[in-house]
Amino acid sequence: MNLLLSDTALPETLPVLPETFYVDLSQLQIGSCLGCFSCWVKTPGRCVLRDDAAAIYPLIACSDQLLYVSRVYCGSYDVPMKQMLERSIPVQQAFIRLHHGETHHVQRAVAEKAAVIIAYGDILPIEQDIFRALVARNAYNMNFRSYRIRFVSEAERDETILEEVSAWAGY
């Protein structure tokens, strides 16, 4: 399954593709993670908050092609994407495993992913370095088998989205 998560409105010309979901996080109601860990101990695999995130994190878990579109703010994902990623911890279990010589949480039926992150905005070189390091660390916990980061300006964002989605379709 293909999943595009964006923190901003998507281009209207996105193709309709089988097993493909397009999600504009800016149009959803997604609250901040409470840090209560109920998704691990009280309601395993489900966040106690009942908002739009409950429909999104299962899509993240089962996608095998993933495209994140996020403005970069201070070397990190901007608020809508960061909130959604933080709310995705129900796809992991409370248990710890050894992964590449480090401790990480056990995945809860999470498909391996080929991920592309379109990082847009006026991004300073230092912010790019910080963001690269962040994504490299996230790749372990998000079960990325591979990933690429594309740094683009806001003006280039929509064209870049269309290029990446077209690759899914084999255009």
matplotlib code that plots the C-alpha trace (Angstrom):
import matplotlib.pyplot as plt

x = [0.0, 1.2, 0.7, 1.3, 1.1, 1.4, 1.3, -0.2, -2.8, -2.0, -1.9, -5.3, -3.7, -2.6, -3.5, -6.0, -4.0, -5.0, -4.1, -3.0, -4.0, -3.4, -3.7, -3.6, -2.9, -3.7, -7.4, -7.5, -8.1, -5.0, -4.2, -0.9, 0.3, -0.4, 2.7, 0.5, 1.6, -2.0, -1.5, 1.0, -0.4, -4.1, -5.4, -2.6, -2.3, -4.9, -4.4, -6.9, -7.5, -10.3, -9.5, -8.4, -5.0, -6.8, -7.5, -4.0, -1.5, -2.8, -2.2, 1.3, 1.8, 0.7, 2.1, 5.1, 5.7, 5.6, 5.9, 6.1, 5.8, 6.7, 8.0, 11.3, 11.2, 14.4, 15.8, 12.6, 9.2, 6.8, 3.9, 1.2, 3.7, 5.5, 2.2, 1.1, 4.4, 4.3, 0.7, 1.9, 3.6, 0.7, 2.2, 5.0, 4.9, 6.2, 8.7, 12.3, 14.4, 18.0, 18.1, 21.4, 23.1, 20.7, 17.6, 14.4, 10.7, 9.2, 7.0, 3.3, 2.7, 4.5, 5.4, 8.9, 8.8, 10.6, 10.2, 10.7, 10.6, 10.0, 11.4, 10.4, 10.9, 13.8, 16.1, 19.5, 22.4, 22.6, 18.9, 19.4, 22.1, 19.9, 17.0, 19.1, 20.2, 16.6, 15.4, 18.2, 17.2, 13.5, 14.2, 14.9, 11.7, 9.6, 10.8, 12.3, 14.1, 15.3, 14.7, 15.6, 15.2, 14.5, 15.1, 13.1, 11.7, 8.1, 7.7, 9.1, 7.1, 4.0, 6.1, 8.2, 5.2, 3.8, 7.2, 7.3, 3.7, 4.2, 7.0, 4.5, 2.4, 5.4, 4.8]
y = [0.0, 3.5, 6.4, 10.1, 12.1, 15.9, 18.8, 21.0, 20.9, 18.4, 19.1, 18.7, 16.8, 13.7, 10.6, 8.0, 4.9, 1.5, 0.9, 4.5, 6.9, 10.7, 12.4, 16.2, 16.4, 20.1, 19.3, 16.8, 17.1, 15.5, 16.3, 16.1, 12.8, 12.7, 10.6, 8.3, 5.1, 3.7, 2.7, 0.2, -0.9, -0.1, -0.3, -2.1, -0.8, 2.0, 5.5, 6.6, 9.9, 9.6, 11.9, 11.6, 10.1, 6.8, 6.3, 7.3, 5.4, 2.0, 3.2, 4.1, 0.7, -1.3, 1.0, -0.3, 2.9, 6.0, 9.7, 12.3, 16.0, 18.4, 21.9, 21.7, 23.9, 24.2, 21.0, 18.9, 18.1, 21.0, 20.7, 18.8, 16.0, 15.9, 15.5, 12.7, 10.8, 11.1, 9.8, 6.8, 5.0, 2.6, 0.8, -0.3, -2.4, -1.6, -4.4, -3.8, -5.6, -5.4, -3.9, -3.1, -3.2, -0.8, -1.1, -0.3, -1.1, -4.2, -3.4, -4.2, -5.7, -2.9, -3.4, -2.6, 0.7, 2.4, 6.0, 9.4, 12.5, 15.8, 18.4, 21.9, 25.5, 27.9, 25.3, 26.4, 23.9, 23.3, 22.5, 20.0, 18.3, 18.1, 16.8, 14.2, 12.9, 12.9, 10.9, 8.4, 7.8, 7.6, 5.1, 2.4, 3.0, 3.5, 0.3, 1.9, -0.6, 2.4, 6.2, 9.3, 12.9, 15.6, 19.2, 21.5, 25.1, 25.7, 26.6, 23.2, 21.2, 20.3, 19.4, 17.1, 15.5, 14.7, 13.3, 10.9, 9.8, 9.2, 6.8, 4.7, 4.5, 3.7, 6.8]
z = [0.0, -0.8, 1.7, 1.3, 4.5, 4.0, 6.4, 3.8, 1.0, -1.7, -5.5, -7.1, -10.0, -7.9, -9.9, -8.6, -7.9, -6.5, -2.9, -2.4, 0.3, 0.3, 3.7, 4.2, 8.0, 8.0, 7.5, 10.4, 14.1, 15.7, 19.3, 21.0, 22.5, 26.2, 27.0, 29.1, 27.3, 27.5, 23.9, 25.3, 28.6, 28.8, 25.3, 23.4, 19.8, 20.3, 21.5, 24.2, 22.3, 19.9, 17.0, 13.4, 14.2, 15.1, 11.4, 10.2, 12.3, 11.1, 7.5, 8.5, 9.9, 6.9, 4.1, 2.2, 0.2, 2.3, 1.3, 4.0, 3.0, 5.8, 6.2, 8.2, 11.3, 13.4, 11.9, 12.6, 11.1, 11.5, 14.0, 12.0, 10.9, 14.2, 16.1, 13.8, 14.1, 17.9, 17.9, 15.9, 18.8, 19.1, 16.1, 18.5, 21.6, 25.0, 24.7, 23.7, 21.1, 20.0, 16.5, 14.8, 18.1, 19.8, 21.8, 20.0, 20.6, 19.1, 16.1, 16.1, 12.6, 10.9, 7.2, 6.0, 4.1, 1.3, 2.4, 0.7, 2.8, 1.0, 3.3, 2.1, 3.0, 3.4, 5.1, 6.3, 5.9, 9.6, 9.7, 6.8, 8.8, 11.9, 9.8, 8.2, 11.6, 12.8, 9.9, 10.2, 13.8, 12.9, 10.2, 12.8, 14.7, 11.6, 10.0, 6.9, 4.7, 2.7, 2.6, 0.7, 1.8, -0.9, 0.3, -1.9, -1.7, -1.1, -4.8, -5.8, -3.3, -5.5, -8.5, -6.3, -4.8, -8.3, -9.4, -6.4, -6.7, -10.5, -9.6, -7.7, -10.8, -13.0, -15.2]

ax = plt.figure().add_subplot(projection="3d")
ax.plot(x, y, z, "-o")
ax.set_aspect("equal")
plt.show()
